[in-house]
Amino acid sequence: MNSLPDRIVDFHVHLFPDRLCDAIWKQFIADYGWDVIHHLYCRESIEYLREHGVGAIVYSNYAHREGVAEGLNEWNLQTLREFPDLYCFAAYHPGDKNALTMAARILDNPCVLGFKLQLLVQRFYPHDERLFPLYELVMEKGKRLLFHVGTGPVGNEFVGFEHFVKLLERYPELPATVAHMGALEYREFASLLDDHPRLYMDTSFSFLPQLGAMFNLGSDFLERYQDRILYGSDFPNILFPREAEIDYLLSLGLPQPCLDKIFSENGLRLISEITDQIRP
């Protein structure tokens, strides 16, 4: 049986200050009845992942309302200084008066890969005109965006394939990753890959038979687009053991070179491409 690379690159981890972790976990229970398995804060999460075969960690956080992003990004910069081989999709809210100035400053950090937009929670559309200056800045700086834009596991009026297509009509070369393989509109989001070469997808929370609404395009799709798929765990905000998704991906019989790309090489390549942009 094929196996994991010696060190995984986890391209979808959630790290927040402790008080925000507590608030998110409480909100999960209040809104959806979900209780995550691992009530682990930042340092504990990093230690856990390192002990379980993860090398480079790419984490994200988001500003759930105006006035949060700047403080959260100060915390991000401190966290990145403390831990080696840690990278971040930082927080942004278009309603902040100094949003673009802050964004330009934090993008100068080589370990900040770009920004996370969690449209379900932040409650604005990906094609909101207030975001256009951010997209243009990210492209100018050679960075990327991470979008939670699918309708799964829950949705609202701000997420969905049709909204993301409107964005790509304006910015077809947008360097972006669609989280959760575009769940639940897997086929629709997957159809974008051929025409948008800078678009990637991550595996997080998408290969879990327990869900009943799992990624359903088969292993042939994963082989065909093996250069454009990134492993992500969604850790620590997961409802099932992280090994469940890994074991399922391993069970598909994918060739070893394909597994190496999804679990390591694609992530390392993107990190290198982005960080090399600003090295002297």
N, C-alpha and C positions, 0 to 999 in steps of 0.2 A: 504493500500500500504506500502511496506517496505521502510525503510528510511536510511539515511546516519548515520554513527556513529557520536557521539557528536563532535569529533575532527578528521578530515581527516589527513592522512599522504600523502603529495604530493611528489612523488618520481621523478618528472621530471619538474624542474623549471630551467629557464635560468637567471643567474645573472652575469653581467659583470661590469667593470668600466664604468662610464657614457660615455666616449668618444667612447668606443667600442660598447656600445648600439646604439649610433647614427650611427656609421659606418655600423653596421649590418642592422638596419632598412632602411638605404639608399640603401644598397646592395639588400635587398629584393625587393624594388621598382624597382631598375635598372634592376635586373636580371629576376624577375618573375612578376612584377606588383603588388606585395603584399604590403599592408599597414596594419600593425598590429593595433589591436583595442587599446591596452594599451601602450602608450608611457611612461612607468613608469621605473624609474631607480631603483637601488638596494633597497634602503631604502623604497621607495614608494611601490615597489612590495611586500616586506615583510609585510609592514603594511596592504596592500590590502588583502593579503592572510589570515593574522591573523584575520582581520575583517570579513572574509567570511568562517570561520569554519575550517581553517587549523591549525593544531598543528605543528608537525615536518615537516620541509621543507628540502628536499634534492635537491640541485641545482647542476648545472654543468656549466663549460665553457671549451673552447678548444683553442688551439694555432693554428691559421689559417696559420701560417708560422713559420719558424725557428726564434729563438731569442725572442719569445713572452712568452713562458711558464713560465720562471722564474719570471718575473715581475708580470704576472697574478697570479701566486701562492703566491707571497708575499701579493698581494691584497686579495686573498682567506683567508690566515691566519689571516689577520687583520679583515676581515669581520666575520670570525668564532669566533674571540675573542669578537666581539661587540654584537652579537646576540645569545641568547640562543635557544636551540632546532633547530639549523641550522646545516646542514651536507652538504658535498661537494664531488662531483667527480671532481678532479682537472685536470689541463691542462698538456699535455705532447706532445712533438714533438721529434721523434727519430733522427731528424737531428741535434739537439743541442749537442754540445760536452760534456756538463756536465749533460745530460738528466737523466741518471740512478742515479747519485749521488743526484741530486735534488729530484728525485722520492723517493729514500730511506729516505731522510730527511723529506719530507712532509708527508709521510705515517705514521710517528711516531705520528702525531697529531690524537687523537682519533676521531675527527669530520671529518677527511678526510676519506671517505669510499673507495676511489680508484681513478681511472682515467676515463675520458671521451675521447673516440676516435670518432670524427666526420669525418668519412672517405669521405663523399661527399665533404666536404669543405677542409679537410686536404690533400686529394688527395694522399693517399697511401693505400695499400691493408691491410686487417686485418692479412694476412699471411706473411706480409713483415718481413724478417728475422731480421731486426733491432728492431722489437718489441718483439722478443722472450725473451730477458733478462728482459723486463718490465713484461711480463706475469708471468715469473718465480718468480720475486720479489713480485708481487702482491699476488701470491699464498702462497709464503713463509710467508708473513706478515698477511695472513688471511683477505685480502681485496677483492674488486671486481672491475669489469670493466663495463662501460656503453658504448654500441656501437650504433651509428647511422650507420647501415650497410644495411638497406633495400633500395629499389628502389623508395620509395614514400616519399613525393609527387613528387619529381623529382629524377633522377638517373644519374650516369655516370659510367665509366669503373671500378671504385674502389669499388663500392657497389654491393650487390646482394648475394643471397643465396649461389651460388656456391663458392664464395670467403670465406664466413664464414664457410662452411663445410670443406674447406681445413684447416682452423685454428683448428677446432674441431678434425680433424683427428690427429693432432699433440698433442693437449691438450684437451682430451675428458672431463676432470674434471674442465675445466676452469670456474671459478665463474663469470658469466657474465649476464648482462641484455640486451636484445634486445629491443631497443626503438621502439615505434610506432607499436607494435605487429608484427614487421617485414614487415610493409607495403613497397611495395604492394604485396609481396610474402607471404601472410598470411599463407596459407596452408603449404608451404614448411618450413617456420621457425617453425610453430607449430609442425611439424612432428619431430622436434629435442628434444622435451621435455622429451619423454619417455626414451631416451637413454643417456640423459645428465642431471643428477639430480640437478646440480648446476646452470642450466640455468633458467632464469626468462624472462618475457616479461612485458613491461609497456604499458598502454592504450593510451598514449598521441597521440592526433590528429588521432585517429583510429575509433571513434564511432560518426561520424558526417554525418548524411544523406545528408547534403548539399554538401558534397564533390563528391558524385556520385561514389566513389571507396572506400567504407567503409569496415571495417572488416566484413567478410562474412561467418564465420564458425559457427555462431549461438550461442545461450545461452547455449546449451548443452556443447559446448567446454569450456565456462567460468566456468561452474559448475565442469566439470571433472578436470580442472587444476586450481581450485580456490586457491590452495596453492602456485601457481607459477606466479600469475599475480599481478602487482602493479599498483595502480592508479597513473597517472601523468597528469598534466594539460598542459604542454608546456608553461606555463605562463612566462613572459608577451607576448611572441612572437606568439600570436594566432590571427587567422583571424576571428574567431567566438567567441561569448561569452563563457566563460569557463563553464557556467551553461548548455550549449547545450549538451555537452558530458556527464555531470553528469546526466542530465534529461534522456538522452537516455539510459544510463546504468540502471537507476532506472526503466525505462519503460519495461525492459526485463522480469520482474517478477522473478528475481533471489531470492533464499531463503535469509533470513536475515543473517544467518551465512556466506554465500558466499559473500554478500556485505560487511560485517564487515571485512572479510579477505582482499578483494581487496582494500578497501578504507582505511584500518587502520592496521589490525593485521599483515599482511605479511610484511609491511614496518617496523613496530615496531620490529618485530622479526629479520629482517635482520640487522637493526641498532644495536640492542642489541648484536647479534652474533658477529658483527664486532668490536664494541667498547669494548666488554668484552674481546676480544683477548689480548688487551694491558693494561688492568687494572692490578695494582699490586695484 
